[in-house]
Amino acid sequence: MSIQSNLLEIASLFVRLGVIGFGGPVSTIAMMEDETVRKRKWISCNQFLEFMAIVNILPGPNATKMAMHLGYFYAGFPGLIIAGICFLLPATIISLVIAIIYTQLGSLPLANEDFLYIHAVVVAILISALFRLSKSVYKLKFSLLLGGGSLIAAFLKCDQVLIMIFSGFICMFYNSVYQGKAALLIIGLISFKNVLYRLESMIQPKLVQLGLFFLKAGGLLFGGTYILLAFLQTDLINKFNWITEQQVIDAIAVGQITPGPVLSTATFIGYVIAGFPGAIVSTIGTFLPSFFIVFFTTKYFPKINHLKSIKYFLDGITVSAVSLLAFAIFNLMKSILFNPTAILLTFVALILLYKYKVNALWLILSGALLSLFKFLIGGLL
């Protein structure tokens, strides 16, 4: 087959997966495995598992990185670009449309106190994600200690990016596998963070600051998509005062009910803050690092994956990132603590998610319907 045919096949597949990719990265990656390994036989099962190992230890949205890896494997660098863009496009367009409606109405009904149930469901989804992540990262006493220290540092209002990088240092030295290349990786991450923070303080236009924030988030997003919540709270809510906690909750809800990567919430948030230009720079800033990360890992990861120091450093960052998610959830729970019905709904949603594996999409919609019912009943009384 020609390269053009391969690219068309990639585009067709990943647009479709971007449209039907509900259920989070795990279910979407399972669909990719079914399509590329079983049906199309692009790669072997072992190669697919190798890609999964790579995407799980590097920053950025896992399903998006997997799509890019598969595109690169099948059609080189053009395949990487086509796969990434086609997979992201449906969710980005849908999130943008919802954001336009959201801002035209001034606020969605979900932002009203009568619609607190949607908030409760989102909190349950985040807690469920925290449980899943914790099971995979807190396997050793050292990990628990490192995670606990990160959580304490967050409550002491330490810089969250520095917490993550410092945790990576500790984990690497604890495992006594320090190597020169790992030092270069750490220096690079610290430099990346410092440069972006300096630019944020030097450059005043909101649009540029917004792009730099999402570039930083996209480049340092360890531990899964929900870790973005911690970045949103630290910068966009507390530092810049551009959005409210309720708008963050609404953005998470939008990410859950739209297909494709949950990180398409960046498009929603960018539009709410700065219109179409904000949506564009937020989307590009969030996903651009993934294109570079995948390109370099496909070329160089096989040469450095034997360096255990790099793995341990990334493990430390992931442990810290999960603790920062717990801190963000704690802050979000404050709004439902004094509403017994919302608390009960959170517990019910947790049981449905954790025990019965109910899709988060249906819980979000159920919470919205319950909230709408409460609103209508309240209006009739």
C-alpha positions in Angstrom: 0.0 0.0 0.0 1.1 3.6 -0.7 1.8 6.1 2.0 -1.2 8.1 0.9 -3.4 5.0 1.4 -1.9 4.4 4.8 -2.6 8.0 5.9 -6.2 7.8 4.7 -6.6 4.6 6.7 -5.1 6.2 9.8 -7.4 9.2 9.4 -10.5 7.2 9.0 -9.7 4.9 11.9 -8.8 7.7 14.4 -11.6 10.0 13.5 -14.0 7.2 14.2 -12.3 6.3 17.5 -12.4 10.0 18.4 -16.2 10.0 17.9 -17.0 6.7 19.7 -14.2 6.9 22.3 -16.3 7.1 25.4 -15.3 5.6 28.7 -11.9 7.1 29.3 -8.4 6.1 28.0 -8.6 2.5 29.2 -11.6 1.7 27.0 -10.3 3.8 24.1 -6.9 2.0 24.1 -8.8 -1.3 24.2 -10.6 -0.2 21.0 -7.3 0.7 19.5 -5.9 -2.7 20.3 -8.9 -4.4 18.7 -8.6 -2.4 15.6 -4.8 -2.3 15.0 -3.8 -5.7 16.4 -6.7 -8.1 15.9 -8.6 -6.6 12.9 -6.0 -4.7 10.8 -2.8 -6.5 12.0 -0.7 -3.3 11.9 1.4 -4.5 14.8 1.9 -7.5 17.0 0.4 -7.9 20.5 3.9 -7.6 22.0 4.6 -4.4 20.2 1.3 -2.9 21.3 2.1 -3.8 25.0 5.5 -2.1 24.5 3.7 1.0 23.4 1.4 0.8 26.4 4.5 0.6 28.7 6.0 3.7 27.1 2.8 5.9 27.2 2.2 4.9 30.9 5.5 6.3 32.2 5.6 9.6 30.2 3.5 12.8 30.6 0.4 13.5 28.6 -2.9 11.9 27.8 -2.4 8.1 27.3 -5.0 7.4 24.6 -3.7 10.4 22.5 -0.1 9.2 22.9 -1.1 5.7 21.9 -2.9 6.9 18.8 0.2 8.8 17.8 2.5 5.8 18.4 0.3 3.6 16.3 0.2 6.3 13.5 4.0 6.6 13.6 4.5 2.8 13.4 2.2 2.5 10.4 3.1 5.5 8.4 6.1 7.3 10.0 6.1 11.0 11.1 3.1 11.9 8.8 1.1 9.1 10.4 1.9 10.4 13.9 0.6 13.8 13.0 -2.5 12.5 11.2 -3.4 10.1 14.0 -3.0 12.7 16.7 -5.0 15.4 14.9 -7.8 13.1 13.8 -8.2 11.5 17.2 -8.4 14.9 18.9 -10.6 16.7 16.4 -14.0 15.3 17.3 -13.7 16.0 21.1 -12.2 19.4 20.4 -15.1 20.4 18.1 -17.8 19.1 20.5 -16.1 20.8 23.5 -16.0 24.1 21.6 -19.7 23.9 20.7 -20.6 23.2 24.3 -18.4 26.1 25.4 -20.1 28.5 23.0 -23.5 27.5 24.3 -22.2 27.8 27.9 -21.0 31.3 27.5 -24.0 32.5 25.5 -26.3 31.4 28.3 -24.1 33.1 30.8 -23.9 29.8 32.7 -25.3 26.4 32.3 -28.0 25.4 34.8 -25.4 23.0 36.2 -23.7 26.1 37.7 -26.8 26.8 39.8 -27.0 25.6 43.4 -30.1 23.6 42.4 -27.7 21.5 40.2 -25.4 20.5 43.0 -26.0 16.8 42.2 -23.8 17.0 39.1 -21.0 18.3 41.3 -21.5 15.3 43.6 -21.2 12.9 40.7 -18.0 14.6 39.4 -16.5 14.3 42.8 -17.3 10.6 42.8 -15.7 10.2 39.4 -12.5 11.9 40.6 -12.4 9.8 43.8 -12.8 6.6 41.7 -10.0 7.8 39.5 -7.9 8.4 42.6 -8.6 4.9 43.9 -7.5 3.3 40.6 -4.3 5.4 40.4 -3.5 4.8 44.0 -3.6 1.0 43.6 -1.0 1.2 40.9 1.4 3.7 42.5 1.2 3.1 46.2 2.4 -0.5 46.3 5.4 0.1 48.6 5.8 1.8 52.0 8.3 4.2 50.4 5.6 5.2 47.9 3.1 5.9 50.7 5.7 8.0 52.5 6.6 9.9 49.4 2.9 10.5 48.5 2.1 11.6 52.1 5.0 14.0 52.0 3.8 15.4 48.7 0.3 15.9 50.1 1.6 17.7 53.2 3.7 20.0 50.9 0.5 20.7 48.9 -1.4 21.7 52.1 1.6 24.0 52.9 1.0 25.7 49.6 4.4 24.6 48.0 4.7 24.9 44.3 3.1 21.8 42.8 5.5 21.4 39.9 8.5 21.6 42.2 6.8 19.0 44.5 6.6 16.6 41.6 10.1 17.1 40.4 11.5 16.9 44.0 9.6 13.6 44.4 11.3 12.3 41.3 14.7 13.1 42.7 13.9 11.4 46.0 12.6 8.2 44.3 15.6 8.0 42.0 18.2 8.4 44.7 16.3 6.1 47.1 16.7 3.4 44.5 20.4 4.2 44.1 20.5 4.2 40.3 21.6 7.7 39.6 23.1 8.1 36.1 24.2 11.0 34.0 21.4 10.8 31.5 18.8 10.9 34.2 20.4 14.0 35.6 20.1 15.6 32.2 16.4 14.7 32.1 15.8 16.3 35.5 17.7 19.4 34.6 15.7 19.6 31.5 12.4 19.4 33.3 13.4 22.0 35.9 14.6 24.3 33.2 11.3 23.8 31.3 9.3 24.7 34.4 11.5 27.7 35.3 11.4 29.1 31.8 7.6 28.8 31.6 7.1 30.4 35.0 9.4 33.3 34.1 7.6 33.8 30.8 4.3 33.8 32.7 5.4 36.6 35.0 7.1 38.6 32.2 4.4 38.3 29.5 1.1 40.0 30.5 -1.4 39.4 27.7 -3.9 36.9 28.9 -3.8 34.9 25.7 -0.1 34.3 25.9 -0.3 33.4 29.6 -3.1 31.0 28.9 -1.1 29.2 26.2 2.0 29.0 28.4 -0.1 27.5 31.3 -1.6 24.8 29.1 1.9 24.1 27.5 3.2 23.6 31.0 0.3 21.4 32.0 0.5 19.3 28.8 4.3 18.9 29.2 4.2 17.9 32.9 1.0 15.9 33.1 2.0 12.8 34.9 -0.4 10.3 36.5 -3.3 10.7 34.1 -5.7 13.3 32.8 -7.4 14.1 36.1 -4.1 15.5 37.5 -4.9 18.5 35.3 -7.4 19.4 38.0 -4.5 20.2 40.4 -2.9 22.6 37.9 -6.2 24.3 37.2 -6.8 25.0 40.9 -3.3 26.3 41.5 -3.0 28.7 38.5 -6.3 29.5 36.8 -8.4 29.7 40.0 -6.0 30.8 42.7 -3.2 32.6 40.8 -4.9 34.3 37.9 -8.6 34.3 39.1 -9.7 33.6 35.5 -12.3 30.9 36.3 -14.2 29.6 39.3 -14.3 26.2 40.9 -17.8 25.7 39.6 -16.5 26.3 36.0 -13.8 23.7 36.6 -16.5 21.2 37.7 -18.5 22.0 34.6 -15.4 21.6 32.4 -14.8 18.1 34.0 -18.4 17.2 33.3 -18.0 18.3 29.7 -14.9 16.1 29.4 -16.8 13.1 30.7 -19.8 13.4 28.4 -17.8 14.1 25.2 -15.9 11.3 23.4 -12.1 11.2 23.0 -9.5 12.5 25.5 -10.9 14.1 28.7 -8.1 16.7 28.2 -10.4 18.3 25.5 -11.7 20.2 28.5 -8.8 22.6 27.8 -10.7 23.7 24.7 -13.8 24.4 26.8 -11.8 26.3 29.5 -9.9 28.3 26.9 -13.0 29.4 25.2 -14.7 30.4 28.5 -11.6 32.5 29.4 -10.7 34.1 26.1 -13.2 33.1 23.4 -12.0 31.4 20.1 -8.4 32.5 20.4 -8.3 31.1 24.0 -9.8 27.8 22.8 -7.1 27.6 20.0 -4.1 28.4 22.2 -5.3 26.2 25.1 -5.9 23.2 22.8 -2.5 23.6 21.0 -0.7 24.2 24.3 -2.2 21.1 25.9 -1.5 18.6 23.1 1.6 20.0 21.4 4.0 18.5 24.0 2.5 15.0 23.3 3.5 15.2 19.6 7.1 16.0 20.6 7.2 13.4 23.4 5.9 10.7 21.1 8.2 11.6 18.3 11.3 11.5 20.5 10.3 8.4 22.3 9.7 6.5 19.1 13.2 7.4 18.0 15.2 7.3 21.2 13.3 5.4 23.9 14.5 2.0 22.7 18.1 3.3 23.3 17.5 4.6 26.9 14.7 2.3 28.3 17.3 0.2 30.0 18.2 3.2 32.3 16.4 2.4 35.5 17.1 5.8 36.8 14.7 7.4 34.3 12.0 4.9 35.3 12.4 5.6 39.0 12.4 9.4 38.5 9.2 9.2 36.5 7.7 6.8 39.2 8.4 9.4 41.8 6.7 12.1 39.8 3.7 9.9 39.3 3.4 9.1 43.0 3.5 12.8 43.8 1.0 13.7 41.0 -1.6 11.3 42.5 -1.2 12.9 45.9 -1.8 16.3 44.3 -5.0 14.9 42.8 -6.2 13.9 46.3 -5.5 17.5 47.4 -7.5 18.9 44.5 -10.4 16.6 45.3 -10.3 17.7 49.0 -10.8 21.3 47.9 -13.7 20.4 45.6 -15.5 18.4 48.2 -16.0 21.5 50.4 -19.1 22.5 48.4 -21.0 19.3 49.0 -20.0 18.6 52.7 -23.1 20.2 54.1 -25.6 18.7 51.7 -26.7 15.2 52.9 -28.4 14.4 49.6 -25.3 15.3 47.6 -23.1 13.3 49.9 -25.4 10.3 49.6 -25.3 10.6 45.8 -21.5 10.7 45.9 -21.4 7.4 47.8 -23.9 5.8 45.4 -22.0 7.0 42.4 -18.8 5.6 43.9 -20.3 2.2 44.4 -21.6 2.2 40.8 -18.3 3.2 39.5 -16.0 1.1 41.6 -18.0 -2.1 42.1 -20.3 -2.3 39.0 -18.0 -0.4 36.5 -20.8 1.9 35.3 -19.6 4.3 32.6 -19.0 7.8 34.0 -21.0 9.2 31.1 -24.3 7.7 32.4 -23.6 8.9 35.9 -23.0 12.5 34.6 -26.3 12.4 32.7 -28.1 10.9 35.6 -26.8 13.6 37.9 -27.9 16.2 35.4 -31.4 14.7 35.2 -31.7 14.5 39.0 -30.6 18.1 39.3 -33.1 19.2 36.6 -35.8 17.3 38.5 -34.9 19.1 41.7 -34.9 22.4 39.9 -38.3 21.9 38.3 -39.9 20.6 41.5 -38.4 23.6 43.4 -39.9 26.0 40.8 -43.4 24.4 41.2 -43.4 24.7 45.0 
